[in-house]
Amino acid sequence: MPYLPLLMVAIAWLPARDAHAYLDPGTGSFLLQAVIALVMGALLTLKLYWQRVKSFFVSTPADREDDADEE
């Protein structure tokens, strides 16, 4: 695969043809909504996993009381 970047450049230099396509304003707002949803979903996922990692290393006083009650 060492020729992949060269192939990508060669394809980029090919002459572009007219698409004869129409993108209405709804398409732009849909793409913007999809990007925002992707970013917010990624942030929520990171937050949830960060809380799990943090709770693994940090114990709260309530956790210590629960551990003492079990003994």
N, C-alpha and C positions, 0 to 999 in steps of 0.2 A: 503493500500500500504506500510506498514512498512517492508514487506518482499522483496520489489523490489531490494534493494542493495544485499541482500543475494542471490536472484535468479540470479542476474547478475554475481556474483562471481562464483556461481555454473556452469553457462553456460560457463564462461571463463575457467574453469578447465576441461571441457570436452575435450577429446582427439581430436585434429585437424585431419581432413582427407586431403589427397592430393587433390588439386583442379584441377590439370591437365589443367591449364589455362596459357595463354601466354599474357603478357602485353608488347606491343611494345613500343619503345621510344616515339611514338606519344601520347600515353596515358599519360605519365608523363608530357609532355609539355602541353597537354590539361588541365590536372588538375592544373598545375601551372598557366596557363592563366585564368582559372576559379577563382582561389583564388585571383589573382591580380585584376581581374574585380570586384569581390565581395568587396574587400577592397577599391578600388577606387570609386565604386558606393556608398559605405557607407560614405566615406569621403565627396563626393560631396553632398550627402543628408544632412549630418551634417552641411556643410558649408552654404547651402541654408537656412536651418531652423535657423541657428545661425544669419544669416543676417536679417531674419525677426524678431527675438527676439530683436536683437540689435537696429534695426530701430524703434521698438515699444517704446523703452526707451530713445532713443537719437534722438533729432530733429536737423536738420542742419539749417544753416542760410537761405538757399533757401526755406526750408519748412516754416520758420517763415515769409518770405516775401510773400509766397503764401497765408498764413493764413491772413496776413494784407490786401492783395488785395481783399480777399473775403468779408471783413467787410465793 
